[in-house]
């Protein structure tokens, strides 16, 4: 019985392998289907400048709607602090960015630049274990932040180093010249 099964299997294999012939004419193109839903919105990057002052409880905010930026509840909002500036080979200034929250150890104690957001606005504020009025103007005045708004789908599919703003901008196809500059207060 085993031999019959082996012979029958070999015969079937020969039969299927030996089937060859003209492939026939190509088929006709079908009609285009309906337009699919739009893909994820492109991410956006903006620079904002602001001052941390006692009368605003050492914080300030940026409203996305002021500039017509739509942020969905599922979007990822990242905020970076321009921590330092160096010169490139041409003598041009280059910002060194750090992802918030960012903690600094000062003579007075621990200072943290932090933020929170919803889909209407982003609040950037200082937190510390000492009296913030003792801060130097370099820590509070004309501070520059970069806000990156990333669609949730993009963040889930892209291999993204969120701590590196250069990587984020490159993944979004945004160059430095494309980043709008906005004064908040």
MODELLER restraints for C-alpha pairs under 7 A, 6 or more apart:
rsr = mdl.restraints
at = mdl.atoms
rsr.add(forms.Gaussian(group=physical.xy_distance, feature=features.Distance(at['CA:40:A'], at['CA:151:A']), mean=6.53, stdev=0.5))
rsr.add(forms.Gaussian(group=physical.xy_distance, feature=features.Distance(at['CA:40:A'], at['CA:153:A']), mean=6.68, stdev=0.5))
rsr.add(forms.Gaussian(group=physical.xy_distance, feature=features.Distance(at['CA:41:A'], at['CA:151:A']), mean=6.40, stdev=0.5))
rsr.add(forms.Gaussian(group=physical.xy_distance, feature=features.Distance(at['CA:43:A'], at['CA:149:A']), mean=5.45, stdev=0.5))
rsr.add(forms.Gaussian(group=physical.xy_distance, feature=features.Distance(at['CA:43:A'], at['CA:150:A']), mean=4.69, stdev=0.5))
rsr.add(forms.Gaussian(group=physical.xy_distance, feature=features.Distance(at['CA:43:A'], at['CA:151:A']), mean=6.09, stdev=0.5))
rsr.add(forms.Gaussian(group=physical.xy_distance, feature=features.Distance(at['CA:43:A'], at['CA:172:A']), mean=6.22, stdev=0.5))
rsr.add(forms.Gaussian(group=physical.xy_distance, feature=features.Distance(at['CA:44:A'], at['CA:148:A']), mean=5.83, stdev=0.5))
rsr.add(forms.Gaussian(group=physical.xy_distance, feature=features.Distance(at['CA:44:A'], at['CA:149:A']), mean=5.17, stdev=0.5))
rsr.add(forms.Gaussian(group=physical.xy_distance, feature=features.Distance(at['CA:44:A'], at['CA:150:A']), mean=6.82, stdev=0.5))
rsr.add(forms.Gaussian(group=physical.xy_distance, feature=features.Distance(at['CA:45:A'], at['CA:146:A']), mean=6.88, stdev=0.5))
rsr.add(forms.Gaussian(group=physical.xy_distance, feature=features.Distance(at['CA:45:A'], at['CA:147:A']), mean=5.56, stdev=0.5))
rsr.add(forms.Gaussian(group=physical.xy_distance, feature=features.Distance(at['CA:45:A'], at['CA:148:A']), mean=4.44, stdev=0.5))
rsr.add(forms.Gaussian(group=physical.xy_distance, feature=features.Distance(at['CA:45:A'], at['CA:149:A']), mean=6.27, stdev=0.5))
rsr.add(forms.Gaussian(group=physical.xy_distance, feature=features.Distance(at['CA:45:A'], at['CA:179:A']), mean=5.90, stdev=0.5))
rsr.add(forms.Gaussian(group=physical.xy_distance, feature=features.Distance(at['CA:46:A'], at['CA:146:A']), mean=5.67, stdev=0.5))
rsr.add(forms.Gaussian(group=physical.xy_distance, feature=features.Distance(at['CA:46:A'], at['CA:147:A']), mean=5.33, stdev=0.5))
rsr.add(forms.Gaussian(group=physical.xy_distance, feature=features.Distance(at['CA:46:A'], at['CA:148:A']), mean=6.72, stdev=0.5))
rsr.add(forms.Gaussian(group=physical.xy_distance, feature=features.Distance(at['CA:46:A'], at['CA:179:A']), mean=5.19, stdev=0.5))
rsr.add(forms.Gaussian(group=physical.xy_distance, feature=features.Distance(at['CA:46:A'], at['CA:180:A']), mean=5.21, stdev=0.5))
rsr.add(forms.Gaussian(group=physical.xy_distance, feature=features.Distance(at['CA:46:A'], at['CA:181:A']), mean=6.34, stdev=0.5))
rsr.add(forms.Gaussian(group=physical.xy_distance, feature=features.Distance(at['CA:47:A'], at['CA:144:A']), mean=6.86, stdev=0.5))
rsr.add(forms.Gaussian(group=physical.xy_distance, feature=features.Distance(at['CA:47:A'], at['CA:145:A']), mean=5.61, stdev=0.5))
rsr.add(forms.Gaussian(group=physical.xy_distance, feature=features.Distance(at['CA:47:A'], at['CA:146:A']), mean=4.38, stdev=0.5))
rsr.add(forms.Gaussian(group=physical.xy_distance, feature=features.Distance(at['CA:47:A'], at['CA:147:A']), mean=6.24, stdev=0.5))
rsr.add(forms.Gaussian(group=physical.xy_distance, feature=features.Distance(at['CA:47:A'], at['CA:179:A']), mean=6.58, stdev=0.5))
rsr.add(forms.Gaussian(group=physical.xy_distance, feature=features.Distance(at['CA:47:A'], at['CA:180:A']), mean=6.07, stdev=0.5))
rsr.add(forms.Gaussian(group=physical.xy_distance, feature=features.Distance(at['CA:47:A'], at['CA:181:A']), mean=4.78, stdev=0.5))
rsr.add(forms.Gaussian(group=physical.xy_distance, feature=features.Distance(at['CA:47:A'], at['CA:182:A']), mean=6.08, stdev=0.5))
rsr.add(forms.Gaussian(group=physical.xy_distance, feature=features.Distance(at['CA:48:A'], at['CA:144:A']), mean=5.84, stdev=0.5))
rsr.add(forms.Gaussian(group=physical.xy_distance, feature=features.Distance(at['CA:48:A'], at['CA:145:A']), mean=5.33, stdev=0.5))
rsr.add(forms.Gaussian(group=physical.xy_distance, feature=features.Distance(at['CA:48:A'], at['CA:146:A']), mean=6.33, stdev=0.5))
rsr.add(forms.Gaussian(group=physical.xy_distance, feature=features.Distance(at['CA:48:A'], at['CA:181:A']), mean=5.85, stdev=0.5))
rsr.add(forms.Gaussian(group=physical.xy_distance, feature=features.Distance(at['CA:48:A'], at['CA:182:A']), mean=4.67, stdev=0.5))
rsr.add(forms.Gaussian(group=physical.xy_distance, feature=features.Distance(at['CA:48:A'], at['CA:183:A']), mean=5.61, stdev=0.5))
rsr.add(forms.Gaussian(group=physical.xy_distance, feature=features.Distance(at['CA:48:A'], at['CA:184:A']), mean=6.51, stdev=0.5))
rsr.add(forms.Gaussian(group=physical.xy_distance, feature=features.Distance(at['CA:49:A'], at['CA:142:A']), mean=5.84, stdev=0.5))
rsr.add(forms.Gaussian(group=physical.xy_distance, feature=features.Distance(at['CA:49:A'], at['CA:143:A']), mean=5.47, stdev=0.5))
rsr.add(forms.Gaussian(group=physical.xy_distance, feature=features.Distance(at['CA:49:A'], at['CA:144:A']), mean=4.59, stdev=0.5))
rsr.add(forms.Gaussian(group=physical.xy_distance, feature=features.Distance(at['CA:49:A'], at['CA:145:A']), mean=6.33, stdev=0.5))
rsr.add(forms.Gaussian(group=physical.xy_distance, feature=features.Distance(at['CA:49:A'], at['CA:182:A']), mean=6.28, stdev=0.5))
rsr.add(forms.Gaussian(group=physical.xy_distance, feature=features.Distance(at['CA:49:A'], at['CA:183:A']), mean=4.82, stdev=0.5))
rsr.add(forms.Gaussian(group=physical.xy_distance, feature=features.Distance(at['CA:49:A'], at['CA:184:A']), mean=5.97, stdev=0.5))
rsr.add(forms.Gaussian(group=physical.xy_distance, feature=features.Distance(at['CA:50:A'], at['CA:60:A']), mean=6.88, stdev=0.5))
rsr.add(forms.Gaussian(group=physical.xy_distance, feature=features.Distance(at['CA:50:A'], at['CA:142:A']), mean=5.20, stdev=0.5))
rsr.add(forms.Gaussian(group=physical.xy_distance, feature=features.Distance(at['CA:50:A'], at['CA:143:A']), mean=5.39, stdev=0.5))
rsr.add(forms.Gaussian(group=physical.xy_distance, feature=features.Distance(at['CA:50:A'], at['CA:144:A']), mean=6.78, stdev=0.5))
rsr.add(forms.Gaussian(group=physical.xy_distance, feature=features.Distance(at['CA:50:A'], at['CA:183:A']), mean=6.31, stdev=0.5))
rsr.add(forms.Gaussian(group=physical.xy_distance, feature=features.Distance(at['CA:50:A'], at['CA:184:A']), mean=5.41, stdev=0.5))
rsr.add(forms.Gaussian(group=physical.xy_distance, feature=features.Distance(at['CA:50:A'], at['CA:185:A']), mean=5.65, stdev=0.5))
rsr.add(forms.Gaussian(group=physical.xy_distance, feature=features.Distance(at['CA:51:A'], at['CA:140:A']), mean=5.65, stdev=0.5))
rsr.add(forms.Gaussian(group=physical.xy_distance, feature=features.Distance(at['CA:51:A'], at['CA:141:A']), mean=4.56, stdev=0.5))
rsr.add(forms.Gaussian(group=physical.xy_distance, feature=features.Distance(at['CA:51:A'], at['CA:142:A']), mean=5.14, stdev=0.5))
rsr.add(forms.Gaussian(group=physical.xy_distance, feature=features.Distance(at['CA:51:A'], at['CA:143:A']), mean=6.08, stdev=0.5))
rsr.add(forms.Gaussian(group=physical.xy_distance, feature=features.Distance(at['CA:51:A'], at['CA:185:A']), mean=6.86, stdev=0.5))
rsr.add(forms.Gaussian(group=physical.xy_distance, feature=features.Distance(at['CA:52:A'], at['CA:58:A']), mean=4.38, stdev=0.5))
rsr.add(forms.Gaussian(group=physical.xy_distance, feature=features.Distance(at['CA:52:A'], at['CA:59:A']), mean=5.29, stdev=0.5))
rsr.add(forms.Gaussian(group=physical.xy_distance, feature=features.Distance(at['CA:52:A'], at['CA:60:A']), mean=6.82, stdev=0.5))
rsr.add(forms.Gaussian(group=physical.xy_distance, feature=features.Distance(at['CA:52:A'], at['CA:140:A']), mean=4.83, stdev=0.5))
rsr.add(forms.Gaussian(group=physical.xy_distance, feature=features.Distance(at['CA:52:A'], at['CA:141:A']), mean=6.29, stdev=0.5))
rsr.add(forms.Gaussian(group=physical.xy_distance, feature=features.Distance(at['CA:58:A'], at['CA:125:A']), mean=5.85, stdev=0.5))
rsr.add(forms.Gaussian(group=physical.xy_distance, feature=features.Distance(at['CA:58:A'], at['CA:126:A']), mean=5.76, stdev=0.5))
rsr.add(forms.Gaussian(group=physical.xy_distance, feature=features.Distance(at['CA:59:A'], at['CA:124:A']), mean=5.55, stdev=0.5))
rsr.add(forms.Gaussian(group=physical.xy_distance, feature=features.Distance(at['CA:59:A'], at['CA:125:A']), mean=3.94, stdev=0.5))
rsr.add(forms.Gaussian(group=physical.xy_distance, feature=features.Distance(at['CA:59:A'], at['CA:126:A']), mean=6.28, stdev=0.5))
rsr.add(forms.Gaussian(group=physical.xy_distance, feature=features.Distance(at['CA:60:A'], at['CA:123:A']), mean=5.90, stdev=0.5))
rsr.add(forms.Gaussian(group=physical.xy_distance, feature=features.Distance(at['CA:60:A'], at['CA:124:A']), mean=5.59, stdev=0.5))
rsr.add(forms.Gaussian(group=physical.xy_distance, feature=features.Distance(at['CA:60:A'], at['CA:125:A']), mean=6.46, stdev=0.5))
rsr.add(forms.Gaussian(group=physical.xy_distance, feature=features.Distance(at['CA:61:A'], at['CA:121:A']), mean=6.77, stdev=0.5))
rsr.add(forms.Gaussian(group=physical.xy_distance, feature=features.Distance(at['CA:61:A'], at['CA:122:A']), mean=5.56, stdev=0.5))
rsr.add(forms.Gaussian(group=physical.xy_distance, feature=features.Distance(at['CA:61:A'], at['CA:123:A']), mean=4.25, stdev=0.5))
rsr.add(forms.Gaussian(group=physical.xy_distance, feature=features.Distance(at['CA:61:A'], at['CA:124:A']), mean=5.98, stdev=0.5))
rsr.add(forms.Gaussian(group=physical.xy_distance, feature=features.Distance(at['CA:62:A'], at['CA:121:A']), mean=5.52, stdev=0.5))
rsr.add(forms.Gaussian(group=physical.xy_distance, feature=features.Distance(at['CA:62:A'], at['CA:122:A']), mean=5.42, stdev=0.5))
rsr.add(forms.Gaussian(group=physical.xy_distance, feature=features.Distance(at['CA:62:A'], at['CA:123:A']), mean=6.59, stdev=0.5))
rsr.add(forms.Gaussian(group=physical.xy_distance, feature=features.Distance(at['CA:62:A'], at['CA:184:A']), mean=6.33, stdev=0.5))
rsr.add(forms.Gaussian(group=physical.xy_distance, feature=features.Distance(at['CA:63:A'], at['CA:120:A']), mean=5.97, stdev=0.5))
rsr.add(forms.Gaussian(group=physical.xy_distance, feature=features.Distance(at['CA:63:A'], at['CA:121:A']), mean=4.25, stdev=0.5))
rsr.add(forms.Gaussian(group=physical.xy_distance, feature=features.Distance(at['CA:63:A'], at['CA:122:A']), mean=6.63, stdev=0.5))
rsr.add(forms.Gaussian(group=physical.xy_distance, feature=features.Distance(at['CA:64:A'], at['CA:70:A']), mean=6.82, stdev=0.5))
rsr.add(forms.Gaussian(group=physical.xy_distance, feature=features.Distance(at['CA:64:A'], at['CA:120:A']), mean=5.73, stdev=0.5))
rsr.add(forms.Gaussian(group=physical.xy_distance, feature=features.Distance(at['CA:64:A'], at['CA:121:A']), mean=5.42, stdev=0.5))
rsr.add(forms.Gaussian(group=physical.xy_distance, feature=features.Distance(at['CA:65:A'], at['CA:120:A']), mean=6.61, stdev=0.5))
rsr.add(forms.Gaussian(group=physical.xy_distance, feature=features.Distance(at['CA:71:A'], at['CA:119:A']), mean=4.98, stdev=0.5))
rsr.add(forms.Gaussian(group=physical.xy_distance, feature=features.Distance(at['CA:72:A'], at['CA:119:A']), mean=5.75, stdev=0.5))
rsr.add(forms.Gaussian(group=physical.xy_distance, feature=features.Distance(at['CA:73:A'], at['CA:119:A']), mean=5.48, stdev=0.5))
rsr.add(forms.Gaussian(group=physical.xy_distance, feature=features.Distance(at['CA:74:A'], at['CA:152:A']), mean=5.76, stdev=0.5))
rsr.add(forms.Gaussian(group=physical.xy_distance, feature=features.Distance(at['CA:75:A'], at['CA:149:A']), mean=6.65, stdev=0.5))
rsr.add(forms.Gaussian(group=physical.xy_distance, feature=features.Distance(at['CA:75:A'], at['CA:150:A']), mean=5.61, stdev=0.5))
rsr.add(forms.Gaussian(group=physical.xy_distance, feature=features.Distance(at['CA:75:A'], at['CA:151:A']), mean=4.66, stdev=0.5))
rsr.add(forms.Gaussian(group=physical.xy_distance, feature=features.Distance(at['CA:75:A'], at['CA:152:A']), mean=4.90, stdev=0.5))
rsr.add(forms.Gaussian(group=physical.xy_distance, feature=features.Distance(at['CA:76:A'], at['CA:149:A']), mean=5.84, stdev=0.5))
rsr.add(forms.Gaussian(group=physical.xy_distance, feature=features.Distance(at['CA:76:A'], at['CA:150:A']), mean=5.01, stdev=0.5))
rsr.add(forms.Gaussian(group=physical.xy_distance, feature=features.Distance(at['CA:76:A'], at['CA:151:A']), mean=6.26, stdev=0.5))
rsr.add(forms.Gaussian(group=physical.xy_distance, feature=features.Distance(at['CA:76:A'], at['CA:152:A']), mean=6.06, stdev=0.5))
rsr.add(forms.Gaussian(group=physical.xy_distance, feature=features.Distance(at['CA:77:A'], at['CA:147:A']), mean=6.94, stdev=0.5))
rsr.add(forms.Gaussian(group=physical.xy_distance, feature=features.Distance(at['CA:77:A'], at['CA:148:A']), mean=5.76, stdev=0.5))
rsr.add(forms.Gaussian(group=physical.xy_distance, feature=features.Distance(at['CA:77:A'], at['CA:149:A']), mean=4.66, stdev=0.5))
rsr.add(forms.Gaussian(group=physical.xy_distance, feature=features.Distance(at['CA:77:A'], at['CA:150:A']), mean=6.30, stdev=0.5))
rsr.add(forms.Gaussian(group=physical.xy_distance, feature=features.Distance(at['CA:78:A'], at['CA:147:A']), mean=5.73, stdev=0.5))
rsr.add(forms.Gaussian(group=physical.xy_distance, feature=features.Distance(at['CA:78:A'], at['CA:148:A']), mean=5.14, stdev=0.5))
rsr.add(forms.Gaussian(group=physical.xy_distance, feature=features.Distance(at['CA:78:A'], at['CA:149:A']), mean=6.56, stdev=0.5))
rsr.add(forms.Gaussian(group=physical.xy_distance, feature=features.Distance(at['CA:79:A'], at['CA:99:A']), mean=6.04, stdev=0.5))
rsr.add(forms.Gaussian(group=physical.xy_distance, feature=features.Distance(at['CA:79:A'], at['CA:100:A']), mean=5.75, stdev=0.5))
rsr.add(forms.Gaussian(group=physical.xy_distance, feature=features.Distance(at['CA:79:A'], at['CA:145:A']), mean=6.62, stdev=0.5))
rsr.add(forms.Gaussian(group=physical.xy_distance, feature=features.Distance(at['CA:79:A'], at['CA:146:A']), mean=5.70, stdev=0.5))
rsr.add(forms.Gaussian(group=physical.xy_distance, feature=features.Distance(at['CA:79:A'], at['CA:147:A']), mean=4.57, stdev=0.5))
rsr.add(forms.Gaussian(group=physical.xy_distance, feature=features.Distance(at['CA:79:A'], at['CA:148:A']), mean=6.40, stdev=0.5))
rsr.add(forms.Gaussian(group=physical.xy_distance, feature=features.Distance(at['CA:80:A'], at['CA:97:A']), mean=5.85, stdev=0.5))
rsr.add(forms.Gaussian(group=physical.xy_distance, feature=features.Distance(at['CA:80:A'], at['CA:98:A']), mean=5.18, stdev=0.5))
rsr.add(forms.Gaussian(group=physical.xy_distance, feature=features.Distance(at['CA:80:A'], at['CA:99:A']), mean=4.29, stdev=0.5))
rsr.add(forms.Gaussian(group=physical.xy_distance, feature=features.Distance(at['CA:80:A'], at['CA:100:A']), mean=5.51, stdev=0.5))
rsr.add(forms.Gaussian(group=physical.xy_distance, feature=features.Distance(at['CA:80:A'], at['CA:145:A']), mean=5.44, stdev=0.5))
rsr.add(forms.Gaussian(group=physical.xy_distance, feature=features.Distance(at['CA:80:A'], at['CA:146:A']), mean=5.04, stdev=0.5))
rsr.add(forms.Gaussian(group=physical.xy_distance, feature=features.Distance(at['CA:80:A'], at['CA:147:A']), mean=6.41, stdev=0.5))
rsr.add(forms.Gaussian(group=physical.xy_distance, feature=features.Distance(at['CA:81:A'], at['CA:97:A']), mean=5.48, stdev=0.5))
rsr.add(forms.Gaussian(group=physical.xy_distance, feature=features.Distance(at['CA:81:A'], at['CA:98:A']), mean=5.24, stdev=0.5))
rsr.add(forms.Gaussian(group=physical.xy_distance, feature=features.Distance(at['CA:81:A'], at['CA:99:A']), mean=6.40, stdev=0.5))
rsr.add(forms.Gaussian(group=physical.xy_distance, feature=features.Distance(at['CA:81:A'], at['CA:100:A']), mean=6.71, stdev=0.5))
rsr.add(forms.Gaussian(group=physical.xy_distance, feature=features.Distance(at['CA:81:A'], at['CA:144:A']), mean=6.25, stdev=0.5))
rsr.add(forms.Gaussian(group=physical.xy_distance, feature=features.Distance(at['CA:81:A'], at['CA:145:A']), mean=4.65, stdev=0.5))
rsr.add(forms.Gaussian(group=physical.xy_distance, feature=features.Distance(at['CA:81:A'], at['CA:146:A']), mean=6.54, stdev=0.5))
rsr.add(forms.Gaussian(group=physical.xy_distance, feature=features.Distance(at['CA:82:A'], at['CA:95:A']), mean=5.97, stdev=0.5))
rsr.add(forms.Gaussian(group=physical.xy_distance, feature=features.Distance(at['CA:82:A'], at['CA:96:A']), mean=5.72, stdev=0.5))
rsr.add(forms.Gaussian(group=physical.xy_distance, feature=features.Distance(at['CA:82:A'], at['CA:97:A']), mean=4.66, stdev=0.5))
rsr.add(forms.Gaussian(group=physical.xy_distance, feature=features.Distance(at['CA:82:A'], at['CA:98:A']), mean=6.62, stdev=0.5))
rsr.add(forms.Gaussian(group=physical.xy_distance, feature=features.Distance(at['CA:82:A'], at['CA:144:A']), mean=5.48, stdev=0.5))
rsr.add(forms.Gaussian(group=physical.xy_distance, feature=features.Distance(at['CA:82:A'], at['CA:145:A']), mean=5.86, stdev=0.5))
rsr.add(forms.Gaussian(group=physical.xy_distance, feature=features.Distance(at['CA:83:A'], at['CA:96:A']), mean=5.64, stdev=0.5))
rsr.add(forms.Gaussian(group=physical.xy_distance, feature=features.Distance(at['CA:83:A'], at['CA:97:A']), mean=5.64, stdev=0.5))
rsr.add(forms.Gaussian(group=physical.xy_distance, feature=features.Distance(at['CA:83:A'], at['CA:98:A']), mean=6.34, stdev=0.5))
rsr.add(forms.Gaussian(group=physical.xy_distance, feature=features.Distance(at['CA:84:A'], at['CA:95:A']), mean=5.99, stdev=0.5))
rsr.add(forms.Gaussian(group=physical.xy_distance, feature=features.Distance(at['CA:84:A'], at['CA:96:A']), mean=5.05, stdev=0.5))
rsr.add(forms.Gaussian(group=physical.xy_distance, feature=features.Distance(at['CA:85:A'], at['CA:93:A']), mean=6.23, stdev=0.5))
rsr.add(forms.Gaussian(group=physical.xy_distance, feature=features.Distance(at['CA:85:A'], at['CA:94:A']), mean=5.43, stdev=0.5))
rsr.add(forms.Gaussian(group=physical.xy_distance, feature=features.Distance(at['CA:85:A'], at['CA:95:A']), mean=4.48, stdev=0.5))
rsr.add(forms.Gaussian(group=physical.xy_distance, feature=features.Distance(at['CA:85:A'], at['CA:96:A']), mean=5.61, stdev=0.5))
rsr.add(forms.Gaussian(group=physical.xy_distance, feature=features.Distance(at['CA:86:A'], at['CA:93:A']), mean=5.60, stdev=0.5))
rsr.add(forms.Gaussian(group=physical.xy_distance, feature=features.Distance(at['CA:86:A'], at['CA:94:A']), mean=5.24, stdev=0.5))
rsr.add(forms.Gaussian(group=physical.xy_distance, feature=features.Distance(at['CA:86:A'], at['CA:95:A']), mean=6.56, stdev=0.5))
rsr.add(forms.Gaussian(group=physical.xy_distance, feature=features.Distance(at['CA:87:A'], at['CA:93:A']), mean=4.52, stdev=0.5))
rsr.add(forms.Gaussian(group=physical.xy_distance, feature=features.Distance(at['CA:87:A'], at['CA:94:A']), mean=5.67, stdev=0.5))
rsr.add(forms.Gaussian(group=physical.xy_distance, feature=features.Distance(at['CA:88:A'], at['CA:94:A']), mean=6.45, stdev=0.5))
rsr.add(forms.Gaussian(group=physical.xy_distance, feature=features.Distance(at['CA:97:A'], at['CA:165:A']), mean=6.95, stdev=0.5))
rsr.add(forms.Gaussian(group=physical.xy_distance, feature=features.Distance(at['CA:99:A'], at['CA:163:A']), mean=5.59, stdev=0.5))
rsr.add(forms.Gaussian(group=physical.xy_distance, feature=features.Distance(at['CA:100:A'], at['CA:113:A']), mean=6.56, stdev=0.5))
rsr.add(forms.Gaussian(group=physical.xy_distance, feature=features.Distance(at['CA:100:A'], at['CA:114:A']), mean=5.71, stdev=0.5))
rsr.add(forms.Gaussian(group=physical.xy_distance, feature=features.Distance(at['CA:101:A'], at['CA:112:A']), mean=6.69, stdev=0.5))
rsr.add(forms.Gaussian(group=physical.xy_distance, feature=features.Distance(at['CA:101:A'], at['CA:113:A']), mean=5.57, stdev=0.5))
rsr.add(forms.Gaussian(group=physical.xy_distance, feature=features.Distance(at['CA:101:A'], at['CA:114:A']), mean=4.51, stdev=0.5))
rsr.add(forms.Gaussian(group=physical.xy_distance, feature=features.Distance(at['CA:101:A'], at['CA:115:A']), mean=6.94, stdev=0.5))
rsr.add(forms.Gaussian(group=physical.xy_distance, feature=features.Distance(at['CA:102:A'], at['CA:112:A']), mean=5.55, stdev=0.5))
rsr.add(forms.Gaussian(group=physical.xy_distance, feature=features.Distance(at['CA:102:A'], at['CA:113:A']), mean=5.22, stdev=0.5))
rsr.add(forms.Gaussian(group=physical.xy_distance, feature=features.Distance(at['CA:102:A'], at['CA:114:A']), mean=6.68, stdev=0.5))
rsr.add(forms.Gaussian(group=physical.xy_distance, feature=features.Distance(at['CA:103:A'], at['CA:110:A']), mean=6.98, stdev=0.5))
rsr.add(forms.Gaussian(group=physical.xy_distance, feature=features.Distance(at['CA:103:A'], at['CA:111:A']), mean=5.72, stdev=0.5))
rsr.add(forms.Gaussian(group=physical.xy_distance, feature=features.Distance(at['CA:103:A'], at['CA:112:A']), mean=4.31, stdev=0.5))
rsr.add(forms.Gaussian(group=physical.xy_distance, feature=features.Distance(at['CA:103:A'], at['CA:113:A']), mean=6.46, stdev=0.5))
rsr.add(forms.Gaussian(group=physical.xy_distance, feature=features.Distance(at['CA:104:A'], at['CA:110:A']), mean=5.95, stdev=0.5))
rsr.add(forms.Gaussian(group=physical.xy_distance, feature=features.Distance(at['CA:104:A'], at['CA:111:A']), mean=5.15, stdev=0.5))
rsr.add(forms.Gaussian(group=physical.xy_distance, feature=features.Distance(at['CA:104:A'], at['CA:112:A']), mean=6.15, stdev=0.5))
rsr.add(forms.Gaussian(group=physical.xy_distance, feature=features.Distance(at['CA:105:A'], at['CA:111:A']), mean=6.33, stdev=0.5))
rsr.add(forms.Gaussian(group=physical.xy_distance, feature=features.Distance(at['CA:108:A'], at['CA:130:A']), mean=6.35, stdev=0.5))
rsr.add(forms.Gaussian(group=physical.xy_distance, feature=features.Distance(at['CA:109:A'], at['CA:129:A']), mean=6.12, stdev=0.5))
rsr.add(forms.Gaussian(group=physical.xy_distance, feature=features.Distance(at['CA:109:A'], at['CA:130:A']), mean=6.07, stdev=0.5))
rsr.add(forms.Gaussian(group=physical.xy_distance, feature=features.Distance(at['CA:110:A'], at['CA:128:A']), mean=5.49, stdev=0.5))
rsr.add(forms.Gaussian(group=physical.xy_distance, feature=features.Distance(at['CA:110:A'], at['CA:129:A']), mean=5.84, stdev=0.5))
rsr.add(forms.Gaussian(group=physical.xy_distance, feature=features.Distance(at['CA:111:A'], at['CA:127:A']), mean=5.91, stdev=0.5))
rsr.add(forms.Gaussian(group=physical.xy_distance, feature=features.Distance(at['CA:111:A'], at['CA:128:A']), mean=4.53, stdev=0.5))
rsr.add(forms.Gaussian(group=physical.xy_distance, feature=features.Distance(at['CA:112:A'], at['CA:126:A']), mean=5.68, stdev=0.5))
rsr.add(forms.Gaussian(group=physical.xy_distance, feature=features.Distance(at['CA:112:A'], at['CA:127:A']), mean=5.09, stdev=0.5))
rsr.add(forms.Gaussian(group=physical.xy_distance, feature=features.Distance(at['CA:112:A'], at['CA:128:A']), mean=6.10, stdev=0.5))
rsr.add(forms.Gaussian(group=physical.xy_distance, feature=features.Distance(at['CA:113:A'], at['CA:125:A']), mean=6.03, stdev=0.5))
rsr.add(forms.Gaussian(group=physical.xy_distance, feature=features.Distance(at['CA:113:A'], at['CA:126:A']), mean=4.85, stdev=0.5))
rsr.add(forms.Gaussian(group=physical.xy_distance, feature=features.Distance(at['CA:113:A'], at['CA:127:A']), mean=6.58, stdev=0.5))
rsr.add(forms.Gaussian(group=physical.xy_distance, feature=features.Distance(at['CA:114:A'], at['CA:124:A']), mean=5.83, stdev=0.5))
rsr.add(forms.Gaussian(group=physical.xy_distance, feature=features.Distance(at['CA:114:A'], at['CA:125:A']), mean=5.49, stdev=0.5))
rsr.add(forms.Gaussian(group=physical.xy_distance, feature=features.Distance(at['CA:114:A'], at['CA:126:A']), mean=6.16, stdev=0.5))
rsr.add(forms.Gaussian(group=physical.xy_distance, feature=features.Distance(at['CA:115:A'], at['CA:122:A']), mean=6.93, stdev=0.5))
rsr.add(forms.Gaussian(group=physical.xy_distance, feature=features.Distance(at['CA:115:A'], at['CA:123:A']), mean=5.40, stdev=0.5))
rsr.add(forms.Gaussian(group=physical.xy_distance, feature=features.Distance(at['CA:115:A'], at['CA:124:A']), mean=4.32, stdev=0.5))
rsr.add(forms.Gaussian(group=physical.xy_distance, feature=features.Distance(at['CA:115:A'], at['CA:125:A']), mean=6.01, stdev=0.5))
rsr.add(forms.Gaussian(group=physical.xy_distance, feature=features.Distance(at['CA:116:A'], at['CA:122:A']), mean=5.85, stdev=0.5))
rsr.add(forms.Gaussian(group=physical.xy_distance, feature=features.Distance(at['CA:116:A'], at['CA:123:A']), mean=5.36, stdev=0.5))
rsr.add(forms.Gaussian(group=physical.xy_distance, feature=features.Distance(at['CA:116:A'], at['CA:124:A']), mean=6.76, stdev=0.5))
rsr.add(forms.Gaussian(group=physical.xy_distance, feature=features.Distance(at['CA:117:A'], at['CA:123:A']), mean=6.03, stdev=0.5))
rsr.add(forms.Gaussian(group=physical.xy_distance, feature=features.Distance(at['CA:160:A'], at['CA:167:A']), mean=6.92, stdev=0.5))
rsr.add(forms.Gaussian(group=physical.xy_distance, feature=features.Distance(at['CA:160:A'], at['CA:168:A']), mean=6.58, stdev=0.5))
rsr.add(forms.Gaussian(group=physical.xy_distance, feature=features.Distance(at['CA:161:A'], at['CA:167:A']), mean=6.25, stdev=0.5))
rsr.add(forms.Gaussian(group=physical.xy_distance, feature=features.Distance(at['CA:161:A'], at['CA:168:A']), mean=6.87, stdev=0.5))
rsr.add(forms.Gaussian(group=physical.xy_distance, feature=features.Distance(at['CA:162:A'], at['CA:168:A']), mean=6.26, stdev=0.5))
rsr.add(forms.Gaussian(group=physical.xy_distance, feature=features.Distance(at['CA:169:A'], at['CA:175:A']), mean=6.69, stdev=0.5))
